[in-house]
Amino acid sequence: MTSGTVLTGSYFDSVALMAAAVQLRKLPGVQDVALVMATATNKAILHSAGMLLPSFAGAKDEDLLVAVIADNGDAAAAALGAVDDALRGGGPSLPPDAPRTLHGGVAALPSASLALISVAGRFAADEALDALRLGLHVMIFSDNVPLEREVELKHLARNRGLLLMGPDCGSAIINGAPLGFANVVRRGSVGIVAASGTGLQEVSTIVSNQGAGISQALGTGGRDTLREVGGIMFLEALRLLTDDAATAVIVLIAKAPDTEVVPLISRAARRSDKPVVTAFLGVSHDGPGPWAFSATTLEEAGIAAATLAKGDDVSAIPQILAARRSEMKAIAASIRPSLAPSQRFVRGLFSGGTLRGEAASIMMPLVGSFAGDLRRSASAERASAPRGGMHSLVDLGADEFTVGRPHPMIDYSLRCRRLVQEARDPGVAVILMDVVLGYGAHPDPAGELAPAIQDAQRIASEGGRTLPIVVSVTGTAADPQRLPSVQDALREAGAVVAPSNAAASYLAATIAAGRDA
Amino acid sequence: MSTELFDRPLSVVNVGIPWFCDGIRAAGAEAIQVDWRPPALPPNVMAAFARHAERITAANQEAVSRILSARPRLVTLGRALDLIPGMTPDTILHAGPPIAWPRMCGPMQGAVMGALLYERRAGTVEEARDLAASGAIRFSPCHDHASVGPMAGIISASMPVFVVRNDEVGAQAFCTMNEGLGKVLRYGAYSPEVIQRLDWMADLLFPVLAEAVKALGGIDLRAIIAQALHMGDEVHNRNRAATSLFLRILAPAIVETAARDAAAEVLRFIDGNDHFFLNLSMASCKVSLDSARGIPSSSVVVAMARNGTEFGVQASGTGSAWFTAPAPVPDALFFPGFSKADANPDIGDSAITETAGLGGFAIAAAPAIVQFVGGAARDAVGYTLAMYEITAAEHTAYRIPGLDFRGTPVGIDLVKVARTGLQPFIDTGVAHREPGIGQVGAGVVRAPIEPFLAAARALAFALEPTLKES
């Protein structure tokens, strides 16, 4: 049953709301809890999640909506009764004299060079405008900023010689400092421009783990390479890296950049005498650009950049990739015989949209089509229900799944639940998951996933099946979670750990396809 | 695009998710967390401010430059009826926004009755109450007559007043002399001892001070305030240093111009009243802020005042309109035997000091009174620092030693109040809710935000008459 309440005129930061929701979801008999401010966007999301109650209709932006799905009325009432306490407990306390505005922040920290903005999207553009007027470079982590505001801000930034990363820029590394969701990578000579946050994380960690390092990793937000924005900041970031003495190799990452924008990027790249590696994902053919290497996956891009940075020849790259594929094929061959004939399908449970995209592009040629776009489903819970008879790759970081709950990189509960559900399906051949480490991400992902992996494999085994669970971990040994520890713990729980998302995708597809690809 | 971003250590202002600071700091870079809140007005109104940002900023610069260049000087003393514009024998001026007799709080009604007894318009308390309620007396805010009054703020026709002149523009402001603590008219007391003291002030204190000020050729109040801030005053709840400085300047002139006994009596009275300077501080602030009135598009607040029932705000760009909300009851330290239950809602024109960047806005300069704000000097610093976020400028004459002589935050900006939801912070005295009892405590109060939001909204509609109510 679904029940809820409206708390009028009580603003809470979304982070506090998420923390409170996580706490409430742990109560007995409670299936799901959404705590969101009553904006039109949030109401639409609640609606699509089947959690929009009639009593929410009159609520205004500054009201707080609480929706609870529980086994019974008592559990729901208990959860609603605990909302106040949960909200009070949420969020770290600030010193009483913490500045209340960007201006106050700059007054207190006169050396400030960059504003990192992660307030709700409808407020983010005004904050960014203030930051630019104060002469600060800006990273807007927030999403839901109107496109026309993005264009306006980026024009202003360019005119003032400032960098404006975002909106929806999840990750960056500047002067070695991780911004937003980012990893602790070696410093080095590879500079990254990325219109994708997880793309930036995957490539920067691969470069670092290959023994090379990152000079600067700049994000632009996913929309920068759309026609409407015209790659304004992508081009500015590329120019910054071209001029940066510490950068020797440049990697450009974008999901399906617009056909009008790609030539602009080519022209700018031509002006650089540094080798440029591209990973324009979802572009079948990006033309004979001035690229040192044109990668089709993030893994290729990372390996290529590391190879170039170390002064090795690019001709070595295909061999490195081929070696990795043979390794994956060998693992697939050892797993494949233990599968039952019914086990034919891949189920991908992703936290990173770009990683899901990379997986799809690698797997499509091997396994054929996937279940349709799950975003259109009326209910997130229904969308996330097992789908027999098809391959599917779900991005649990999509809006429908993150209503009133933290991103799956922070909160593994939905993924764990879904993992156990999939294990009951005799048609599932292999489960594929990404785990993203670094600042911003969950402090102990293996601790969250390990029990669910064990449960899933036990359930499959009770059904007379072996269930391979393939996991890739985006991270480094220097991340707070420590890559080797996470990998070991996942292996110990029963997962097969692949060296990259691309390798994991290839491995999972090879297992499911049942043939050497 | 410049590459200076890469050439110096990264230093981040983090607005939003607090734990983003962790990774930045772990990498050895600097980060500061902003305790951000959403704007207190709807997006369409905030967008109007953004569209007119340059116009507003220019108007505000004009407003604060007038406030900062004001040179308040005590030039003389005189009778209210002779000096205050619009004053008549039947007029009684009061603190705060306009209010009619029936809605006045206890202490204000008490002070009005006391004034009518003092004016000999009534012989008894009952007669005074009947006269006040009869409609024969015209009540009007001090602020509408170039005047200010602490607490009840009552000024009647024959009361002597200080005349503070802003030499920069020639304008004047008026305020009564401070009676001291205990049972006093401004806290609503009207017993015979109250009236006797007022009589003494008119008969002896007034002529002695008037002669001395005349002999001195006036007294520079801006210089006294600037020095007092370096000596632990914020010239609202603490005036000990300013009163001492005032007395130092005045004493020789009093001795030279007054009879020996009268001189001793006056000097002893001023010395015994730490708050004697408060009324001069208020008049200085009033005359400075009045010079910034009526600048189109300016979002600078020119008056915050309370009548014990309502809290009122006036802004430069919104004409003579008062924007009001119910006055809050202060958080206070109460005198023995009293509690918050006895407290009247906030009252008085003394918030003019905060409006001018003093009082609660300068509390970092007054460590001696930090028990009002939590007991630690650090708390006081925090309150002052927060006020920089809602003000248009830093004072060029009034500076705070403990903040490395940073100018006090001055010129409350309606737009910034709306943007941050941050309420102005006011030092205040607390009156008993019943007339005739007097002061029961002192403390601090946050201004209610509604009048500022209403004023901001009015300004937005003045800037854009076609703006739609969301």
Interface residues (C-beta under 8 A of the other chain):
Chain A: Y11 D13 V15 D61 E62 G91 P92 L94 P95 P96 D97 A98 P99 R100 T101 L102 H103 G104 G105 V106 A107 A108 L109 S111 A112 S113 L114 A115 L116 I117 S118 V119 A120 R122 F123 D126 E127 L129 A131 L136 H137 F141 S142 R158 G161 L162 L163 I174 N175 G176 A177 P178 L179 G180 A182 V184 Q216 E236 R239 L240 D243 D244 A246 G438 Y439 G440 P480
Chain B: M1 S2 T3 E4 L5 F6 R8 P9 L10 S11 V12 V13 N14 V15 G16 I17 P18 W19 F20 D22 G23 I24 A26 A27 G28 A29 E30 A31 I32 Q33 V34 D35 W36 R37 P38 P39 P42 P43 M46 A50 R378 D379 V381 G382 L385 A386 Y388 E389 K416 R419 T420 L422
